[in-house]
């Protein structure tokens, strides 16, 4: 069964340390950090909300981050091969066609405390897909194969989501619509204008563990552990 995540519009992330933004983003000053959780977990929903207008300066081709989404859940060690795929859909706008904005992302694994990058699963920072328009429409990535990775410890999923601005000829801005309280999720279709739930999905069922708080792991006599987990 695939693991689908809702991209929430509010709430605190569940890590001790803010996960570092990927170094590929040139603009991160307006980015926010938000939680995401699997749709099967039935966590509190958040109202569909449009992000603040994120500035796209006049400059050469660049990557501009809007949001970083951090999984509420911690996942068990796993091997993800190239047969595992990533798909996502979110509603977007640009305020002028001169922005040349395209959906961009980096999907990574982090240690449970958010302090250590364990690897990159997938990313796109090019003019892939369809440019944003001035009308609110969905943009998607469909069945992108992950870079094979073995994650040998507990981990969290972290999604950096923004735009690739292809040499904008004038200053402008873009928005993303996040939240989870619609009765229906978007279909994986570009150009939809309805107001439904955006999502990220991995094609495998991730095995998750929830912890009620940061705590030291209790182990048997003669053993020790230093890592704190959630």
C-alpha positions in Angstrom: 0.0 0.0 0.0 1.5 3.4 -0.9 2.3 6.0 1.8 0.4 9.2 1.1 1.2 12.4 3.1 -1.0 15.4 3.7 0.9 18.7 3.5 -0.4 20.7 6.4 -0.8 24.5 6.4 -0.1 25.0 10.1 1.4 23.4 13.2 4.8 22.7 14.7 7.3 20.2 13.3 8.3 17.3 15.5 12.1 17.6 15.6 14.5 19.0 18.1 16.5 20.7 15.4 15.2 22.4 12.3 16.2 20.2 9.3 18.7 22.1 7.1 17.3 23.4 3.9 18.9 21.7 0.9 22.0 23.6 -0.4 20.5 23.8 -3.9 18.1 26.5 -3.0 19.3 30.0 -3.7 16.4 31.8 -1.9 15.3 30.4 1.5 14.6 33.6 3.5 10.8 33.4 3.1 10.4 29.6 3.7 8.3 28.1 6.5 8.6 24.7 8.2 5.3 22.7 8.5 4.3 19.2 9.5 3.1 16.4 7.2 1.7 13.0 8.1 0.3 10.0 6.4 -3.4 10.2 5.5 -4.0 6.9 7.3 -3.0 8.3 10.6 -6.1 10.5 11.1 -4.2 13.4 12.7 -5.9 16.8 13.1 -6.6 18.4 9.7 -5.5 21.9 8.9 -7.5 24.4 6.8 -6.5 24.9 3.2 -4.4 28.1 3.1 -2.5 29.9 0.5 1.1 30.6 1.4 2.4 34.2 1.5 3.5 35.5 -1.8 7.1 34.3 -2.2 9.3 36.8 -4.0 11.0 35.8 -7.2 13.8 38.4 -7.8 15.0 39.5 -11.2 18.1 37.4 -11.7 19.4 34.4 -13.6 17.8 31.0 -13.2 17.4 30.2 -9.5 15.6 28.0 -7.0 13.2 29.6 -4.5 12.0 27.6 -1.5 8.4 28.0 -0.2 7.9 25.4 2.5 9.7 22.5 4.2 7.4 19.7 5.3 8.6 17.3 8.0 7.0 14.0 8.8 5.4 13.6 12.2 6.2 9.9 12.1 9.6 8.2 12.5 10.2 5.3 10.1 12.0 2.1 10.6 15.3 1.3 8.7 14.6 0.5 5.1 16.1 -0.2 1.7 14.4 1.9 -1.0 15.3 0.7 -4.5 14.7 2.4 -7.9 11.4 0.6 -8.2 10.0 2.9 -5.5 8.5 6.1 -6.9 7.5 9.5 -5.7 4.4 11.5 -6.9 3.0 14.8 -5.7 0.3 17.4 -6.5 -0.2 20.9 -5.2 -2.1 24.0 -6.4 0.1 26.9 -7.4 0.1 30.4 -8.9 2.6 32.9 -10.3 1.6 36.6 -10.4 3.0 37.1 -14.0 4.2 34.8 -16.8 7.6 36.6 -16.7 8.3 34.6 -13.5 8.8 31.4 -15.5 8.1 29.4 -12.3 8.1 25.6 -12.3 7.4 23.2 -9.4 10.7 22.1 -7.7 11.5 19.9 -4.7 14.0 17.9 -2.8 12.9 14.8 -0.8 15.4 13.6 1.9 15.7 11.4 4.9 16.8 12.9 8.2 17.7 11.6 11.6 14.7 11.7 14.0 16.0 14.8 15.7 16.3 16.7 12.4 20.0 17.3 12.8 21.6 14.9 10.3 20.9 14.3 6.6 20.8 10.6 5.8 20.3 10.9 2.1 18.4 12.3 -0.8 15.6 10.2 -2.2 14.6 12.4 -5.2 14.8 16.0 -6.4 14.0 18.3 -9.3 15.3 21.8 -9.8 14.8 22.3 -13.5 12.0 23.5 -15.7 10.3 20.1 -15.6 6.5 19.9 -16.1 4.3 22.9 -16.8 5.0 26.5 -15.9 2.7 28.1 -13.3 -0.1 30.4 -14.5 -1.7 33.5 -12.9 -4.8 31.3 -12.3 -4.6 28.8 -9.4 -3.9 25.4 -11.0 -2.4 22.1 -9.9 1.2 21.1 -10.8 2.5 17.6 -10.4 5.3 15.1 -10.4 4.4 11.6 -11.4 6.1 8.3 -10.5 9.6 9.7 -10.1 12.0 6.8 -9.3 13.9 7.3 -6.1 17.7 7.2 -5.9 18.4 3.8 -4.4 19.2 4.2 -0.7 19.7 2.1 2.4 18.6 3.9 5.6 20.1 1.9 8.4 18.5 3.7 11.4 15.2 5.4 12.4 14.5 8.4 10.2 12.1 11.1 9.2 10.9 12.2 5.7 11.5 15.8 4.8 10.2 17.6 1.7 11.6 21.0 0.5 9.0 22.4 -1.9 9.4 25.6 -4.0 10.0 26.7 -7.5 12.6 26.7 -10.2 12.5 30.2 -11.8 13.8 30.0 -15.3 15.6 33.3 -15.9 12.7 35.6 -14.8 12.7 38.8 -16.8 10.9 40.8 -14.1 10.4 40.7 -10.4 7.4 38.7 -9.3 6.0 36.2 -6.8 4.4 32.8 -6.5 2.1 30.9 -4.0 1.4 27.4 -3.0 -1.9 26.2 -1.5 -1.4 23.8 1.4 -3.8 22.2 3.9 -5.7 19.0 4.5 -9.4 19.7 5.5 -11.0 19.2 2.1 -13.2 16.0 1.9 -11.2 14.8 -1.2 -7.5 14.7 -2.2 -6.5 16.1 -5.6 -6.2 13.6 -8.5 -2.7 13.3 -9.8 -3.5 15.7 -12.7 -2.0 19.0 -13.8 -4.2 22.0 -14.4 -7.0 21.2 -11.9 -8.6 24.4 -10.5 -10.7 22.9 -7.7 -9.7 23.5 -4.0 -8.7 20.0 -2.7 -6.0 18.5 -0.6 -2.4 18.5 -1.9 -0.3 15.5 -1.2 3.0 13.6 -1.5 3.1 9.9 -2.0 5.7 7.1 -2.0 4.7 3.9 -3.7 5.7 1.7 -0.7 4.2 1.2 2.7 6.6 2.8 5.2 6.8 1.2 8.6 6.4 3.9 11.2 6.9 4.2 14.9 5.5 7.0 17.0 7.1 8.3 20.1 5.2 10.5 22.6 8.2 12.7 23.4 12.0 12.9 22.9 13.5 10.4 25.2 16.6 8.2 25.7 16.2 4.6 24.5 16.1 2.2 27.5 18.3 -0.8 26.9 19.4 -3.9 28.7 22.3 -4.2 31.2 25.7 -3.8 29.6 24.4 -1.8 26.6 24.3 1.9 26.0 22.7 4.3 23.6 23.3 8.0 23.1 20.9 9.0 20.4 17.6 10.7 21.4 14.6 9.8 19.3 11.0 10.8 19.0 
